[in-house]
Amino acid sequence: MIRPELRDWAARHAELLIAGAIALAGLWLALRGGWFFGVLGGLALLVGAALLVGAIRRLPFRRAVASPGMVEIDEGAIRYYGARTLGGEIALRDLVQIRLLMVAEHPHWQLRNQRGEALLVPVDAAGAEALAHAFTALDGLDMGAVALALQHLSSGSATMRTVWTRPH
């Protein structure tokens, strides 16, 4: 009944739509009159706005699966199971640098640990959107800057960006 492209768009933007609905419901409730509904609506509006900011920052991480392999995050470790190339595992606590770079016309995450080993993970591999949640645990990482770097790399205006380096 629903067109496939509309269903795919709604699935990709579901978090954004829900956060917007919460903010709008809070605004509606705040405008109902009275101090009780004003306070309750204002709180709902603040929660919706906070969720909306997070959803907007995570939106670039949600992509259609276009690269082989699968990303898994379990117990503080990022694992990439490559279909054509070797995969690997790197612990979040061992990360010292995260870069976005183009490899064979596809954007990849380059995750480097303390020993200098690097793990290349395609941005559009299955499960790669979970990296957004894993990266938020890193000290000093600016998700807004990461989202902007993803957009620049996807548009072709950049070939490599360092998005995070462990503070000394």
GUGUVEX-849993 format. One record per atom (N, C-alpha, C, O, CB): residue in three letters; x, y, z. Coordinates in pm, whole numbers, plus 50000, padded with zeros to 5 digits. Atoms other than C-alpha are relative to their C-alpha. Glycine has a CB too. Layout:
BEGIN
ALAXYZ/...
% end
This chain:
BEGIN
MET500824988250000/MET500005000050000/MET500875012650000/MET500525022649937/MET499074999950120/ILE499094988649995/ILE502915023550076/ILE501134997749900/ILE501684986749891/ILE500565002250145/ARG498935001250099/ARG505445030549803/ARG501304995950068/ARG501605000750178/ARG500195013349923/PRO498765004849937/PRO508775012849871/PRO500995011150033/PRO501625010850138/PRO500674990049909/GLU499044989249971/GLU510855044749845/GLU499555008650117/GLU500385013650193/GLU500195008849876/LEU500524992549885/LEU508555062550093/LEU500204992150129/LEU500544997850233/LEU498505003349980/ARG499795008649884/ARG508765032950331/ARG501475000150042/ARG501785000650161/ARG499544985549969/ASP498564999549970/ASP512585033050305/ASP500395013350061/ASP501185013850156/ASP500824997449873/TRP499704986749947/TRP512715070650365/TRP499505001150145/TRP500215006150231/TRP499355010949913/ALA500574999349865/ALA510425067650670/ALA500814991450098/ALA501004995350213/ALA498524995449999/ALA499195008649913/ALA512515038950810/ALA501345006750033/ALA501815005950146/ALA500254986349933/ARG498724993349977/ARG515735059050767/ARG499855012050092/ARG500755015150170/ARG500625004449867/HIS500234987949923/HIS514215089950929/HIS499074997950120/HIS498575007650176/HIS499435010749911/ALA500955003049893/ALA512105072451197/ALA500355007150131/ALA499485012950195/ALA499934985050024/GLU499594993649874/GLU514125085551493/GLU499755015149994/GLU499305021150091/GLU501504997350029/LEU500224985750020/LEU513945120851353/LEU498515003450006/LEU498135013450068/LEU500585004549865/LEU501444997650000/LEU510185118451296/LEU499404998750141/LEU498545006650179/LEU499304990249905/ILE500525002049864/ILE509515105251648/ILE500425011650091/ILE499615016550170/ILE500514986650058/ALA499544988749918/ALA511645132551810/ALA499235012749965/ALA498865020450054/ALA501525002349980/GLY500794988550043/GLY509835158951604/GLY498584999350052/GLY498015009550092/GLY499985001049850/ALA501375001749949/ALA506465144551707/ALA499945002950150/ALA498985009050197/ALA499494985749971/ILE499964997249856/ILE507455146052076/ILE500105015150024/ILE499415020550111/ILE501194992750067/ALA499854985549985/ALA508555182452038/ALA498705007149964/ALA498305016450035/ALA501155005149911/LEU501274993750039/LEU505335191751856/LEU498904997350103/LEU498095006150132/LEU499554994949862/ALA500995003249896/ALA503215173752118/ALA500255008650124/ALA499305013250188/ALA500054985050036/GLY499674991449887/GLY505055193152389/GLY499585014449976/GLY499075021050066/GLY501494999550028/LEU500424986450035/LEU504425226052209/LEU498495001350007/LEU497965011150061/LEU500505003849859/TRP501484999949997/TRP500735217652165/TRP499515000050145/TRP498605007650180/TRP499434987649924/LEU500405000849860/LEU500445208452534/LEU500305013050074/LEU499505017450157/LEU500714988250068/ALA499634987549934/ALA502255240152645/ALA499035011349965/ALA498805020250046/ALA501425004049962/LEU500914989450045/LEU499815261552446/LEU498554997550040/LEU497675005350003/LEU500095001549851/ARG501375003349959/ARG496735245152601/ARG499505009550109/ARG498295010750130/ARG499924985550049/GLY500404990549896/GLY496725270652883/GLY500244994450139/GLY500234982250160/GLY498545003649984/GLY499775004149862/GLY497395269753254/GLY501474997050025/GLY502204993149934/GLY499164987850035/TRP498605002049967/TRP500675266753436/TRP500394985249998/TRP501514981949960/TRP500305005950136/PHE499685014349996/PHE500475228753479/PHE500324994749860/PHE501354988449838/PHE498844991950062/PHE499785004850137/PHE500105221353108/PHE501175007449934/PHE501865001949848/PHE498735001749916/GLY498864992550053/GLY502615248753028/GLY501334993950041/GLY502234992449958/GLY499945014450048/VAL498775006249951/VAL505295232853246/VAL500184986149939/VAL501274982749893/VAL499994999150154/LEU499935013550055/LEU504475197553130/LEU500355000449851/LEU501194992749804/LEU498674992650021/GLY499714998650143/GLY504455208252765/GLY501415005149975/GLY502075000649881/GLY499005009349936/GLY498644994950014/GLY507675227852809/GLY501054989250021/GLY502054988749950/GLY500245011350098/LEU499075011249976/LEU509425197152952/LEU500014990449881/LEU501074986049837/LEU499614992550128/ALA500085008950116/ALA508165175452666/ALA500675006449878/ALA501324999649800/ALA498534996749967/LEU499364992850110/LEU509315202152419/LEU501524999450012/LEU502214997549912/LEU499525014649996/LEU498555000949979/LEU512815202352573/LEU500534986049971/LEU501584984449909/LEU500345004050144/VAL499595013950026/VAL513025164352564/VAL499994997349850/VAL500924991549795/VAL499084989950074/GLY500105002050145/GLY511835163952203/GLY501115007249925/GLY501665001949829/GLY498665004949950/ALA498934992450066/ALA514355190952105/ALA501354993150019/ALA502154992549926/ALA500065014350055/ALA498745007149975/ALA517225171852270/ALA500094987349916/ALA501154984349859/ALA500134996550150/LEU500025012050083/LEU516205139852094/LEU500175003549852/LEU500814996149777/LEU498694992350020/LEU499904995550139/LEU515905159051767/LEU501455003349963/LEU501894999849853/LEU499105012349978/VAL498594996850026/VAL519485172151792/VAL500804987149983/VAL501604985949890/VAL500595008650114/GLY499305012850011/GLY520785136751853/GLY499654992649873/GLY500524986749808/GLY499694991350119/ALA500445006850122/ALA518715122751567/ALA500615006349876/ALA501004999349782/ALA498475000249990/ILE499404993150115/ILE520005149151326/ILE501484996749988/ILE501994995049878/ILE499815015350013/ARG498565003350003/ARG523605141551424/ARG500264985549961/ARG501314982649903/ARG500625002850136/ARG499815014050037/ARG523135104051378/ARG499504996849860/ARG499804986149807/ARG499304991150100/LEU500595002650132/LEU521295107251045/LEU501044996549893/LEU500784987349815/LEU499235012149955/PRO499035003850103/PRO524465106550826/PRO500554985850016/PRO501064980049920/PRO501155009750001/PHE499525013749977/PHE525385072950984/PHE499054989649940/PHE499464978349915/PHE500174997550149/ARG500985009450054/ARG522215056950849/ARG500055000349848/ARG499645010149786/ARG498575003250051/ARG499875000950145/ARG522885045750494/ARG499494986549954/ARG499434976950031/ARG501475002149956/ALA500385012950059/ALA521635018950263/ALA501264991349994/ALA502354996349968/ALA499375001949857/VAL498875009250002/VAL523864988250279/VAL500464998749855/VAL499724993849770/VAL499624986050061/ALA499475000550136/ALA526094990749970/ALA501374993449994/ALA501904991249885/ALA500085014049943/SER498695006549995/SER529344974450083/SER499874986450065/SER499024984350152/SER501035008850076/PRO500055013249939/PRO530004938350168/PRO500555000350142/PRO501315009350179/PRO500784989849916/GLY499505001049864/GLY530664927850524/GLY498985004750102/GLY497925010050068/GLY501265007950015/MET500914996649892/MET529084933950861/MET500785005350120/MET501865000350153/MET499154987650040/VAL499394994049881/VAL529914955451163/VAL499234995250123/VAL498004994650122/VAL499995015649991/GLU500615004249874/GLU529274943151516/GLU500735007050114/GLU501965007950115/GLU500054984350017/ILE499414993849882/ILE529834961351842/ILE499534992150121/ILE498334991250148/ILE499615015350012/ASP500355008549887/ASP529974939152148/ASP501065001450108/ASP502254999750082/ASP499874985249955/GLU499134999149883/GLU531464944652494/GLU501225008849977/GLU502355004950008/GLU500454986250040/GLY498934990450017/GLY533524974852398/GLY500944997249885/GLY502025003149877/GLY500785000850122/ALA499155003250114/ALA534944959952079/ALA499225002149870/ALA498044998649861/ALA500524985450009/ILE500594998350133/ILE534254969451718/ILE500554988849913/ILE501774987249901/ILE500325014249939/ARG499595011050087/ARG534324939651484/ARG499455002549860/ARG498305006649843/ARG499504986250054/TYR500444999250139/TYR534184940551106/TYR500294986649936/TYR501444982249929/TYR500705011749923/TYR499885012750071/TYR533544908050924/TYR499955003249851/TYR498885005949797/TYR498864989850042/GLY499934996650142/GLY534704914450568/GLY499604988349913/GLY499904976849944/GLY501405004649963/ALA500435010450092/ALA533184895350279/ALA501114997049898/ALA501414985449870/ALA498715004149928/ARG498955001850101/ARG535934901150021/ARG501405001750059/ARG502364995550014/ARG499805009849886/THR498704997349939/THR538734914050241/THR499994995150143/THR498964990850196/THR500335015249994/LEU499915004249861/LEU539954905550584/LEU499305010150089/LEU499345022150063/LEU501474998350043/GLY500614991349901/GLY538024919550874/GLY500945001550117/GLY502165000150103/GLY498634994450046/GLY499164998749882/GLY539234925051223/GLY499205005050118/GLY497995006850111/GLY501155009349973/GLU500624995449876/GLU538524936851574/GLU500935010150066/GLU502155008750063/GLU499714988050097/ILE499244989949929/ILE539604967251770/ILE499185004350121/ILE497985006950110/ILE500355012249908/ALA500704996149877/ALA538724976252129/ALA499865015250004/ALA500775022549966/ALA500764994950126/LEU500244985649989/LEU537195010452191/LEU501025006750092/LEU501465017850065/LEU498585002750051/ARG499074994049904/ARG539525016452487/ARG501415001349940/ARG502215009149991/ARG500064991650128/ASP498684999450063/ASP542555010852257/ASP500075009949884/ASP501155012449831/ASP500394986449951/LEU500014990750113/LEU541475035751989/LEU500815012550032/LEU500715018050141/LEU498575003849963/VAL499274987449985/VAL543815065251939/VAL499655009949889/VAL499915021849902/VAL501504997450001/GLN500324991050111/GLN542555079051608/GLN498884994049914/GLN498834981949891/GLN501245002749914/ILE501055003850095/ILE539495078151382/ILE500105009349881/ILE500105021549895/ILE498575000750066/ARG499964992250124/ARG539725089251020/ARG498894995249908/ARG498474983649913/ARG501374998849931/LEU500895003350111/LEU537275090150734/LEU500815001749873/LEU501425012249853/LEU498705009049999/LEU499254998850124/LEU538865082850398/LEU499324992449888/LEU498514983449911/LEU501424994850019/MET500565006550118/MET537975072550046/MET500934988649958/MET502144990549943/MET499815010249882/VAL499275011650049/VAL539065037749938/VAL499164994149887/VAL498044989849910/VAL500274989450114/ALA500705005450118/ALA538075026349587/ALA498615006349984/ALA497624999449962/ALA499874984850011/GLU501244992350023/GLU535415053749559/GLU498944998150109/GLU497815002850092/GLU499414996249867/HIS500945002049890/HIS533745043249887/HIS500595005650129/HIS501775003450157/HIS499654984950017/PRO499484994949872/PRO534045061150223/PRO500184988750102/PRO499344979750111/PRO499065010850057/HIS499675010049898/HIS535635040450501/HIS500415007150129/HIS500975018150127/HIS501134990549951/TRP499454995949871/TRP536315044950871/TRP501364993350012/TRP501494981449982/TRP499054996150120/GLN498715005949966/GLN539965039750958/GLN500175001650151/GLN500335012750201/GLN501205006749920/LEU499885000149855/LEU540215030051324/LEU501404995250035/LEU501794984149998/LEU498904990950067/ARG498615003449968/ARG543775030151460/ARG500154998550151/ARG499645006550229/ARG500975011049947/ASN499805002449857/ASN544845015551795/ASN501395004550045/ASN502155010049966/ASN499794985150033/GLN498744995449940/GLN547815022252027/GLN501224993549937/GLN502304999449936/GLN499994997150149/ARG498885007150062/ARG550004996551850/ARG500195003849853/ARG501094998649787/ARG499784985050011/GLY499884995750138/GLY549495013751513/GLY499224991649901/GLY499234994349781/GLY501435000049960/GLU500825008350088/GLU547204986751375/GLU498765007749960/GLU498215015450039/GLU499624986650069/ALA501184992950050/ALA544334999551162/ALA498964990149951/ALA499284979549897/ALA500395009849887/LEU501135007950048/LEU540924985451085/LEU499205009149906/LEU498775019949946/LEU499104994650118/LEU500814992550097/LEU539124997550770/LEU498604994249998/LEU498414982249977/LEU500644999549858/VAL501405004149996/VAL535334996350794/VAL499225008749902/VAL499225020949916/VAL499415001150145/PRO500814992050091/PRO533095007050504/PRO498875007250074/PRO498225001450161/PRO499414991249888/VAL501044992049937/VAL530705034850608/VAL498624994049973/VAL497714995350055/VAL500065014549950/ASP501315005450038/ASP527865017050427/ASP499934984850010/ASP499194978449935/ASP499675004349858/ALA500115014349973/ALA528454981650556/ALA498814997550092/ALA498355006650162/ALA501324994550064/ALA501135003549912/ALA525634963550736/ALA500415001950145/ALA501474997250187/ALA499544985249975/GLY499754997749859/GLY525474974751098/GLY500925011750031/GLY501195014450148/GLY500574987950059/ALA499064989049978/ALA527835004551049/ALA499365011750072/ALA500085019950131/ALA500575004649868/GLU500664988949929/GLU525215028451189/GLU500184998950151/GLU500055008850223/GLU498505000449967/ALA499775001949856/ALA525935013551534/ALA501305006650045/ALA501505008650165/ALA500044985150034/LEU498764993149963/LEU529345030551523/LEU499725013650063/LEU500505018250146/LEU500905001649878/ALA500354987049942/ALA527625063551606/ALA499844998850151/ALA500325007350226/ALA498705005549938/HIS500195002049856/HIS526615049851946/HIS501324996450068/HIS501585000850180/HIS498964988950025/ALA498715003849942/ALA530045034452006/ALA500925012150012/ALA501635013650111/ALA500674989049917/PHE499104988450000/PHE531855066751917/PHE499645010250107/PHE500515017750151/PHE499985006649864/THR500394990249898/THR529865087152170/THR500694997450134/THR500765006350218/THR498484999950019/ALA499295003249876/ALA531785069252448/ALA501425005550001/ALA502085005250105/ALA500034984950020/LEU498624995150009/LEU535065084652327/LEU500105014350051/LEU499295022950016/LEU500504999249856/ASP499794986949938/ASP536365114452523/ASP500395010449896/ASP501375008849824/ASP501084999150110/GLY499674988950088/GLY536315146752324/GLY499514998949857/GLY499815007649776/GLY501445001649997/LEU500515001550137/LEU534565133752011/LEU498805009249979/LEU497865009050058/LEU499624985349971/ASP501104991050036/ASP532295159851849/ASP499194993449890/ASP499634992849775/ASP500545014049956/MET500835007050098/MET529455141251675/MET499575009249887/MET499365004749774/MET498774994050067/GLY500334990650106/GLY528545172751483/GLY501105000749896/GLY500835001149776/GLY499755013950059/ALA498864999850093/ALA532035173751332/ALA500104987049922/ALA500464987149804/ALA501315002550077/VAL499985012950069/VAL531825136651249/VAL498934999749891/VAL499204995349779/VAL499784988450100/ALA501084999650099/ALA528475141451073/ALA500375009049883/ALA500105005749767/ALA498695004850064/LEU499574990850105/LEU529895171050879/LEU501084993649912/LEU501054995149790/LEU500525013150061/ALA498955006850076/ALA532965150750776/ALA499424989249911/ALA499874987449798/ALA501044994050095/LEU500675010150082/LEU530705122650655/LEU499355006349878/LEU499435000949768/LEU498944992550082/GLN500644993250112/GLN528775147250439/GLN501025005049899/GLN500815003749779/GLN499165011850051/HIS498954995250091/HIS531965162650295/HIS500614988549920/HIS500854989949800/HIS501095007350078/LEU499405011450069/LEU533405128550212/LEU499034994349897/LEU499454990749787/LEU500404989250101/SER500995005550091/SER530165116350053/SER499785009049879/SER499505004149769/SER498684997950073/SER500214990850111/SER529865147749840/SER501235000849909/SER501155006549800/SER499675013950053/GLY498795000050082/GLY533415143049710/GLY500875012350020/GLY501865013949949/GLY499634999049857/SER499214987949978/SER534745175949848/SER501234997450087/SER502055006450106/SER499145010750065/ALA498825003549920/ALA537295157750066/ALA500324985349976/ALA499444977549942/ALA499765002750152/THR499625014150016/THR539265125150044/THR500424993750132/THR500454981450144/THR501134998849900/MET499655005349869/MET540365121850407/MET499785010750106/MET500105022450086/MET501474995150002/ARG500204991149886/ARG539395137250738/ARG500324992350128/ARG499844981150147/ARG498535005650004/THR499805005649867/THR540705129851086/THR498905005950087/THR498835018150105/THR501445003350058/VAL501154995149923/VAL537595132051305/VAL500214999250150/VAL499495005750226/VAL498774992249962/TRP499755001049856/TRP539045122351643/TRP501404994750023/TRP501864985649955/TRP498954990950069/THR498715004949951/THR542405118051812/THR499924999950152/THR499455009550213/THR501195008949948/ARG500065001149854/ARG542735106052170/ARG500795011350064/ARG501945013850030/ARG500564986350046/PRO499274989449929/PRO543595134952401/PRO501124994150085/PRO500994983250140/PRO499035008250089/HIS498855005049923/HIS546965131352572/HIS499815002250146/HIS500684998750226/HIS501285006649956/
% end
